[in-house]
Amino acid sequence: MTSEPSWELYRSYLSVLQKGSLSGAARALGLTQPTVGRHIEALEKSLGLNLFTRSQLGLLPTPAALELKPYAQAMASSAAALMRAAESQGDVKGTVRISASEVVGAEVLPPIVTQLQATHPDLKIELALTNRVQDLLLREADIAIRMTRPDQDALLARRIGTVELGLHAHRRYLRERGTPENPTELAKHALIGFDEETPFLRAAIKALPGLRRSAFTLRTDSDLAQLALIRAGAGIGVCQVMLARRDSELVRVLADDFALPLETWVTMHEDLRHSARCKVTFDALCLGLKRHVS
């Protein structure tokens, strides 16, 4: 390494990785294409590595570029966390980044966030909706809502309660196709489920072995899409019991055969315990989610 590269070089490299071209990275960063190109050349020279090769599909990352990616992502997360902390010194103001699943973020959090901002108008909220567990230790988010107990010692965690998952279908679907009386009869129905298996889904399969990928008529890894399909009457699928109770047209089926309880936790890095913006957001999330699960 000839010299220590500046952050802006890594930022351009990470953007080229994400966009696949100099022009795409330039648009995302608000820079010119030649500027991004110079950043990549300077970073390659400083590190003594070739990071990209040109192809008809754009810029392809080399193995070295892919190996460096998680470190650059960690730098980007830390830089974003620094800016959130810097803008929020003193009163309850600034930005709080919350990580949650798609369904929780779209179906549960909106009224909680609305009330929070009504109380603290200078507070800004970023919702990172993903089923991937974002790393609080790497500051990818300030606060995370998780359906498993966190095991990192550096995190503050508050248990909210238990969210139960169950099989549900729209009344229209059940009128047309009938209601299954036992798990075996699910084979006669249109089932809505996942595309790619995860550790969580393997646990769900143990609760009801019939819910395997090969059995699903409709497959998507988006929880929101699965919920929308259930509401549309496309078939039988898994959703939160509390959410289904909000809609009188959704009916739970095989409740005695399939019930998957999930512990719900609100977590944040212990270094943020004295941050006014994070503390009020943490407390508001805990209160709102407790109302939801009860």
Secondary structure by P-SEA (a helix, b strand, c coil): ccccccaaaaaaaaaaaaaccaaaaaaaacccaaaaaaaaaaaaaaacccccccccccccccaaaaaaaaaaaaaaaaaaaaaaaaacccccbbbbbbbbcccccccccaaaaaaaaaacccbbbbbbccccccccccccccccccccccccccbbbbbcbbbbbbbbbcaaaaaaccccccccccccccccccccccaaaaaaaaaccccccccccbbbccaaaaaaaaaaccbbbbccaaaaaacccccccccccbbbbbbbbbbccccccccaaaaaaaaaaaaaaaaaac
